[in-house]
Amino acid sequence: MHLSVQTKSGIPVRLTVERDKYGVPQIYAHFRQAGEAEEKRYLCNGWGVRKSGEGFKEGIIIFGGILEVPKEDWQKMLFAREDLRGKDNLENIHLVKVYSQGNRLTIDGYTLSARIDKASWKKIASHMVEVDSTENDEVLSGGHFIGWIVKKGMEGEVERLLNVKPEKRVYPDL
């Protein structure tokens, strides 16, 4: 994915999601520094605020400085990178048992082993329920868990929809 934006000072910047030399999706900013003829690629290290001679600057942290671009554009790229990472997780996705028993709520079910991409989430969203063990004043057994679990009886369907490898399935016969 790529997105063309301008900095607060009018410098054209091209933001891209690309894999680094290890195959990990990263966000890069491509632009020309003042006085240079060639565009260079810089790894984006996150969003931040830094104090400068002109006051505070907010933007993408790169190469020891701040690239002042709209935060919405950064968030679009961040979501695109996370979606690509989620797609990568599908190869080894499987269900993981979670258990938490407290004085008010017991959570006993399966969650996903990793984050997944938006398209895959849309396939299974109706089979998932959000839970939060912090509703308990005390945990009697198990551990704390906040997140999404598969609705009871839908585990096999979720595995089918996500194409979980047979050797990793909780319900291998499906």
VOTI-210402 format. One line per 4 residues: number of its first residue (from 0); their letters; for each residue x negated, y, z of C-alpha. Coordinates in steps of 0.1 Angstrom, whole numbers. Layout:
BEGIN
NUM	a	X:Y:Z  ...
//
This chain:
BEGIN
0	mhls	0:0:0  -11:36:-6  2:70:2  -9:104:-11
4	vqtk	-8:132:15  -23:165:22  -41:177:54  -30:208:72
8	sgip	-57:227:54  -46:214:20  -71:187:13  -56:158:-8
12	vrlt	-60:125:10  -51:90:-1  -42:66:27  -45:29:20
16	verd	-40:-5:37  -68:-28:26  -86:-58:40  -120:-53:55
20	kygv	-149:-76:48  -135:-100:74  -101:-101:58  -84:-80:85
24	pqiy	-59:-54:73  -72:-19:81  -61:17:72  -85:38:52
28	ahfr	-85:75:42  -99:84:8  -109:120:2  -137:144:-9
32	qage	-157:162:18  -163:199:11  -191:203:-15  -191:166:-25
36	aeek	-181:154:-60  -172:118:-51  -143:106:-30  -154:85:0
40	rylc	-135:59:20  -133:63:58  -119:38:83  -90:52:103
44	ngwg	-94:45:140  -60:56:153  -40:87:161  -53:112:186
48	vrks	-56:147:199  -90:165:202  -100:199:214  -118:221:189
52	gegf	-129:257:186  -95:266:171  -75:248:198  -61:213:198
56	kegi	-61:192:167  -38:162:162  -42:136:135  -60:105:124
60	iifg	-93:98:141  -120:92:115  -158:94:115  -159:113:148
64	gile	-133:139:137  -96:145:132  -78:143:98  -47:165:103
68	vpke	-20:148:84  17:144:92  23:118:120  51:103:99
72	dwqk	27:94:72  3:78:97  32:58:111  43:46:76
76	mlfa	7:32:71  6:17:105  39:-1:99  26:-13:65
80	redl	-6:-27:82  13:-44:110  37:-59:84  7:-73:65
84	rgkd	-7:-87:97  26:-103:104  26:-120:70  -8:-134:78
88	nlen	6:-149:110  32:-169:91  6:-195:81  2:-207:116
92	ihlv	35:-196:132  52:-220:156  75:-219:187  61:-215:222
96	kvys	79:-226:253  85:-198:279  99:-202:314  106:-178:341
100	qgnr	129:-184:370  138:-155:393  164:-146:419  187:-131:392
104	ltid	177:-145:358  162:-177:344  145:-176:310  141:-210:295
108	gytl	135:-211:258  111:-207:229  95:-176:215  73:-171:184
112	sari	36:-177:187  28:-144:169  43:-113:154  59:-117:120
116	dkas	66:-94:90  99:-75:86  113:-97:58  108:-129:79
120	wkki	123:-112:110  154:-103:90  159:-140:82  158:-151:119
124	ashm	170:-120:138  206:-133:143  191:-164:159  170:-144:185
128	vevd	179:-128:218  159:-102:238  151:-110:274  134:-93:303
132	sten	123:-111:334  117:-78:353  154:-78:360  144:-102:388
136	devl	133:-88:422  111:-118:425  98:-146:403  104:-180:419
140	sggh	86:-201:393  70:-196:359  57:-161:349  70:-128:338
144	figw	83:-126:302  96:-97:282  104:-103:245  125:-123:221
148	ivkk	135:-159:225  153:-182:201  190:-187:210  197:-222:224
152	gmeg	203:-247:197  188:-225:169  152:-237:173  153:-260:143
156	ever	169:-234:121  143:-208:130  115:-233:123  132:-241:89
160	llnv	136:-204:80  100:-196:88  87:-228:71  68:-240:102
164	kpek	44:-267:93  57:-302:103  28:-308:127  36:-276:146
168	rvyp	74:-281:149  92:-285:182  119:-303:161  98:-323:136
172	dl	127:-341:120  144:-310:105
//
